[in-house]
Amino acid sequence: MARTTIRCAIYTRKSSEEGLEQNFNSLDAQWEACKAYIESQKHEGWKLIETRYEDGGISGGHLERPGVRSLLDDIDAGRIDMVVVYKIDRLTRSLADFARLVERFDKANCSFVSVTQAFNTSTSMGRLTLNVLLSFAQFEREVTAERIRDKLAASARRGLWMGGLAPLGYDPHPDPNTRELVLNQNEAEQVQRLFHLYDQHRCLGQVARQAELEGIRSKRRTFRSGKSLGGCVMSRGAVHSILTNPVYRGMVRHKDNTYPGSHSAIIGEALWDRVQETLIKRSGRRRGQGGPDEQAGSPLTRRVFDEAGDRLTPTYATTRGKRWRYYVSRSLVSGSETSSAGWRLPAAKLEAAVAQAIRNWLGIASERLLAEPSVETFARVQAGFARIGEELASSRSSIIAQLVERIDLKPGEMRLAMNPESIAEATGRPLEEFAAGALVHVEAFTERKRGVETVLVLRAETPNRDETLINAVARAHAWMAEWRAGVSLPTLAKKLGWTTSPLRQRLKLAFLSPSIVQAILDGRQPADLSLEKLLRTDLPLDWDRQAEVLGFAFP
C-alpha cells in the first residue's frame, strides 16, 4: 500500500524588528527547528514545502499579516496538508483568531503542529490543549499591554516627556535616556509670537497669514535616514494645534489628563488663559460637546484638490444653532486674488457624490481590475466589491476615507484615485496583479449653484430630486388653496409668522406650469435650478415662456 504524502509548510513570526538584519535571526532559528522536526517524521510521509511563510516585526494579535494571508491562500487552494510552527503563539495570540483558523483548516483538511508543544489538532484532547495554551498566550499579551500603558501613565504623572516628535519650541534631550524636552530659544520666540498674534487679532486666519509674512514656519526635522520634513507655511489648523498644546504651559498631556512637566514653560499663565478663553468663545461650540456631524468628522480631509492643485479645507458655519459643514478651496479661505475660482461645496453632498462615484466604479472595475484574471480570482474580486458596496450603504463616511486616496476636481469632472492597499485588502489580491490605470475613475458631473455654494450632480445620478424645491412648490399650492377658500393673505402670513412680502414671493410657485411641476417631482429639472433662483426670477404667466426662462427642454 502506497504511503500518503503529507505536504508540510513552516510558518515563522517575530513581533519586533530587532535583530532581523542579522544573517541568522529568530525567524531562521524557528525555520531550522521546524525543518528538523519534519525530517524526523519522514517515515510518516511528511514532506517539506520549500516556500517560506514568515512575518517579521508584526504582532500576533491580529491576522492582517502578509505571511499568514499567503499561507491561508495556499491552504484554501489545497497545496498544504500540515502547518508546522515553533510555538502556537507564533501563529496567533488571539483565541478568537485561533477558532477561525481551526475552522478554516478543517474545511481544507489541514492540521498543524507545534514542535515545542506536543499536540495534534485532529483529536479533541489536542484542541483542548491548544485552547489552554492560547488562553495563556492571550493573557500574557494583554498583561504586557497593560504594563506598558501603566508605565506611560506613571511617567506622565512624573512630568516626563513620553517620546515622539518634539513640538516647535523644544528639542529632545541630547541624552536618549533622559525623558525631557530642552528649550530651543529661536523656535520658542516664534511660539511666543504666535500666542501674542492671536491675543491681538483673535482670528486664526489672520494669525496664519501674519505668521507667513514674518517667516514663521513649522518645525524642521531631519531624521537618521537623512530625510527632512517640515519648514512649511502653517495653516490655521497648525496654528490652532500650537495654541492649544499644554506643553507650552509647562505641562505634559497623557490622554485626557495633563500633569506638570519637567521642562521649561514658554507661555505664561495669564497669556495662556486669555488665549484659551478666546478660542472657546469664538468656536461654534464648546469643545467636547460636538454633535453627530463632529463625530462623523470630515472623511475627505486632505484628499480633495481643486484644478489649481490646492487642497479643499474642511470648515463649517453655524446658523440658528445648527452646524453646516463645507469643503472650501484654500484660495477662498486665505482670501487670495484667485478666490473667485475656488470651490465651496456642502460636505454632506460632496461625500454623497463621492460615495455614488465609488459605487459607479465598483460596477465596472471588477472586469478590468486584474491584468490576468482567472475564474477564481474574478469571483474573489466580485465578492470583495460586494462587501465594499454593503459597507458604503451602511457607513458611507467611514468607508470612503479608506477607499479613496485622492480626488481632483475641475469643472465638469471628478477624478478619483482609489487607495490600492485598501482595494488589495478588500479583494484579497496582491497589488502586482492590478492592471495599470484600473484604480483611477473619472466621473462627469454638472454644477448647481445655490448662492455661494456649489452642488455637484453626477450625470449618472438620475433622478436628481431636490426635496427643498419640491416642498416649496407643495406649500405654495397649499397656501393658494387656503387663499381661494377665503383666508386673507395677512391672516395666512400671521399664522406662518411672516410678513405678507415673503408669502407673496413664494405663492408665485403655485403658478408654475403642470409640466414644470411634474419635472421637478421627477427630478428632471435643470441642474442649476434652485429655490433661490426660482424666487429671484420674474415668472411669466405663459407656460411655454416659463420653460424657456427656467431652462426646461420639453418635447
Secondary structure, DSSP 8 states (H G I E B T S, - for coil): -----EEEEEEEEESS-TTTTSSS-HHHHHHHHHHHHHHHTGGGTEEE----EEEES--SSSS--HHHHHHHHHHHTT--SEEEESSHHHH-S-HHHHHHHHHHHHHTT-EEEETTB---TTSHHHHHHHHHHHHHHHHHHHHHHHHHHHHHHHHHHTT----S---TTEEE-SSTT---EEE-HHHHHHHHHHHHHHHHH--HHHHHHHHHHTT-B---EE-TTS-EE---B--HHHHHHHHT-GGGGTEEEETTEEEE-SS--SS-HHHHHHHHHHHHHHSSS-TT---HHHHH--TTTTTEE-TTS-BEEEEEEEETTEEEEEEEEHHHHHT-TTGGG--EEEHHHHHHHHHHHHHHHHHHHTTTSBSS--HHHHHHHHHHHHHHHHHHHH-HHHHHHHHEEEEEEETTEEEEEE-HHHHHHHHT--GGGB-TTTTEEEEEEEEEEETTEEEEEETT------HHHHHHHHHHHHHHHHHHTT--HHHHHHHHT--HHHHHHHHGGGGS-HHHHHHHHHT-S-TT--HHHHHHS---SSHHHHHHHHT----
